[in-house]
Structure formats: C-alpha cells, structure tokens
Amino acid sequence: MFWYQQPPRNGLKLIVSSSTWSQNFYEDGYSEAKFEISRRSTDYTLMTIKNVTRSDEATYFCAASDH
C-alpha cells in the first residue's frame, strides 16, 4: 500500500509505503509520529494524520499493488 499527499497546486509526494511482511517505509520529511499507518488485514489499511495543522491541507491518495 502506498500513501501520497498532493498539496494545492503541487504534484504528488509519496508519504509512506507499507506491506504485510515488512515495516512501514517513510520518505524523508514524513514520520510515523505524524502519519500513523494501521494495517488490520491485507485488504484494509488506515492512515491517520495526527495533530492536523493548516500545513497539512492537501488531497491524500492511497494506491495498492499485489507485487
């Protein structure tokens, strides 16, 4: 599972990639302290943004891959 952020008038930025068999991998500038991933099963994942501020304004996307 891949989680992306798209701030207004900007391109997509990868936040984190997660899988059922390894730890979450956060891109530079992002952390679990801010973007918490909860993966309850292979087909259900939730990202929670903690302590939301105005700078978090964006559209967020998830994408899945079975590879």
C-alpha positions, 0 to 999 in steps of 0.5 A, a space after each residue: 500500500 502506498 500513501 501520497 499527499 498532493 498539496 494545492 497546486 503541487 504534484 504528488 509526494 509519496 508519504 509512506 509505503 507499507 506491506 504485510 511482511 515488512 515495516 512501514 517505509 517513510 520518505 524523508 520529511 514524513 514520520 510515523 509520529 505524524 502519519 500513523 499507518 494501521 494495517 488490520 488485514 491485507 485488504 484494509 489499511 488506515 492512515 491517520 494524520 495526527 495533530 492536523 495543522 493548516 500545513 497539512 491541507 492537501 488531497 491524500 491518495 492511497 494506491 495498492 499493488 499485489 507485487 
